[in-house]
């Protein structure tokens, strides 16, 4: 976030929203775990929170809706990522 001290206007940058999104799902004390995306247009990272829940953050930087499956321990959950979006899937 940037503040214009002359006008008092606040300018919210993308990183402001990214940090806000992550802070809703990745709790203090979380550990980052390995994750791999098989789609060039999807970026992903994942964390194990202290309560044992896994938060998987997926970003779609393409202009198209993207279907994909989240695979954990041999089980798949089909889902869709909207264009230019960030989403978090929480797994117990």
C-alpha beads as a LAMMPS data file, in Angstrom:
LAMMPS data file: protein, C-alpha beads

92 atoms
91 bonds

1 atom types
1 bond types

-500.0 500.0 xlo xhi
-500.0 500.0 ylo yhi
-500.0 500.0 zlo zhi

Masses

1 110.0

Atoms # bond

1 1 1 0.000 0.000 0.000
2 1 1 1.282 3.445 -0.857
3 1 1 0.074 6.694 0.652
4 1 1 0.168 10.006 -1.204
5 1 1 0.980 12.436 1.598
6 1 1 -0.078 15.428 -0.500
7 1 1 -3.595 14.187 -1.265
8 1 1 -4.085 11.652 1.523
9 1 1 -5.042 9.033 -1.054
10 1 1 -4.157 5.379 -0.418
11 1 1 -3.102 3.210 -3.361
12 1 1 -3.515 -0.512 -2.776
13 1 1 -0.972 -2.649 -4.638
14 1 1 -1.370 -6.289 -5.645
15 1 1 0.968 -7.343 -2.839
16 1 1 -1.419 -5.770 -0.305
17 1 1 -4.166 -8.128 -1.483
18 1 1 -1.813 -11.145 -1.711
19 1 1 -0.660 -10.684 1.875
20 1 1 -4.262 -10.283 3.012
21 1 1 -5.249 -13.485 1.233
22 1 1 -2.361 -15.527 2.652
23 1 1 -2.924 -14.237 6.182
24 1 1 -6.497 -15.598 6.185
25 1 1 -5.373 -19.184 5.581
26 1 1 -1.703 -19.534 6.575
27 1 1 -1.527 -19.307 10.343
28 1 1 1.438 -18.319 12.535
29 1 1 3.733 -21.313 12.981
30 1 1 2.729 -22.906 9.647
31 1 1 5.367 -24.930 7.776
32 1 1 5.781 -24.669 4.015
33 1 1 5.558 -28.024 2.240
34 1 1 6.457 -29.217 -1.240
35 1 1 3.937 -28.694 -4.019
36 1 1 4.186 -29.032 -7.799
37 1 1 1.976 -27.665 -10.535
38 1 1 1.736 -29.503 -13.837
39 1 1 0.199 -26.458 -15.515
40 1 1 2.420 -23.577 -16.657
41 1 1 -0.344 -21.042 -16.043
42 1 1 -0.971 -22.094 -12.442
43 1 1 1.393 -21.262 -9.585
44 1 1 0.973 -23.021 -6.264
45 1 1 2.398 -23.198 -2.774
46 1 1 1.226 -25.054 0.320
47 1 1 1.551 -24.928 4.093
48 1 1 0.701 -27.180 7.034
49 1 1 -0.884 -25.088 9.759
50 1 1 -0.331 -25.856 13.459
51 1 1 -3.821 -27.445 13.609
52 1 1 -2.738 -29.975 10.945
53 1 1 -4.826 -28.513 8.121
54 1 1 -3.087 -28.025 4.766
55 1 1 -3.620 -24.702 2.964
56 1 1 -2.877 -24.850 -0.770
57 1 1 -2.731 -21.448 -2.492
58 1 1 -3.197 -21.475 -6.284
59 1 1 -2.789 -18.478 -8.588
60 1 1 -4.068 -18.444 -12.170
61 1 1 -2.286 -15.739 -14.146
62 1 1 -3.922 -16.638 -17.464
63 1 1 -6.880 -15.051 -19.249
64 1 1 -8.822 -18.326 -19.117
65 1 1 -10.665 -20.356 -16.516
66 1 1 -8.524 -23.419 -15.734
67 1 1 -9.724 -26.820 -14.595
68 1 1 -7.304 -28.838 -12.473
69 1 1 -7.232 -31.510 -9.797
70 1 1 -5.674 -31.124 -6.384
71 1 1 -3.939 -34.407 -5.558
72 1 1 -3.125 -35.278 -1.947
73 1 1 -2.166 -38.751 -0.752
74 1 1 -3.457 -40.420 -3.925
75 1 1 -6.847 -38.702 -3.867
76 1 1 -7.920 -36.046 -6.354
77 1 1 -10.318 -33.149 -5.898
78 1 1 -11.326 -31.593 -9.230
79 1 1 -11.726 -27.819 -9.138
80 1 1 -11.655 -24.702 -11.304
81 1 1 -9.501 -21.588 -11.074
82 1 1 -10.986 -18.398 -12.493
83 1 1 -8.955 -16.110 -14.790
84 1 1 -6.454 -13.876 -12.982
85 1 1 -7.411 -15.224 -9.584
86 1 1 -5.932 -16.509 -6.368
87 1 1 -7.657 -19.224 -4.397
88 1 1 -6.924 -21.313 -1.323
89 1 1 -8.021 -24.876 -0.750
90 1 1 -7.939 -26.063 2.862
91 1 1 -7.631 -29.794 3.445
92 1 1 -8.206 -31.470 6.815

Bonds

1 1 1 2
2 1 2 3
3 1 3 4
4 1 4 5
5 1 5 6
6 1 6 7
7 1 7 8
8 1 8 9
9 1 9 10
10 1 10 11
11 1 11 12
12 1 12 13
13 1 13 14
14 1 14 15
15 1 15 16
16 1 16 17
17 1 17 18
18 1 18 19
19 1 19 20
20 1 20 21
21 1 21 22
22 1 22 23
23 1 23 24
24 1 24 25
25 1 25 26
26 1 26 27
27 1 27 28
28 1 28 29
29 1 29 30
30 1 30 31
31 1 31 32
32 1 32 33
33 1 33 34
34 1 34 35
35 1 35 36
36 1 36 37
37 1 37 38
38 1 38 39
39 1 39 40
40 1 40 41
41 1 41 42
42 1 42 43
43 1 43 44
44 1 44 45
45 1 45 46
46 1 46 47
47 1 47 48
48 1 48 49
49 1 49 50
50 1 50 51
51 1 51 52
52 1 52 53
53 1 53 54
54 1 54 55
55 1 55 56
56 1 56 57
57 1 57 58
58 1 58 59
59 1 59 60
60 1 60 61
61 1 61 62
62 1 62 63
63 1 63 64
64 1 64 65
65 1 65 66
66 1 66 67
67 1 67 68
68 1 68 69
69 1 69 70
70 1 70 71
71 1 71 72
72 1 72 73
73 1 73 74
74 1 74 75
75 1 75 76
76 1 76 77
77 1 77 78
78 1 78 79
79 1 79 80
80 1 80 81
81 1 81 82
82 1 82 83
83 1 83 84
84 1 84 85
85 1 85 86
86 1 86 87
87 1 87 88
88 1 88 89
89 1 89 90
90 1 90 91
91 1 91 92
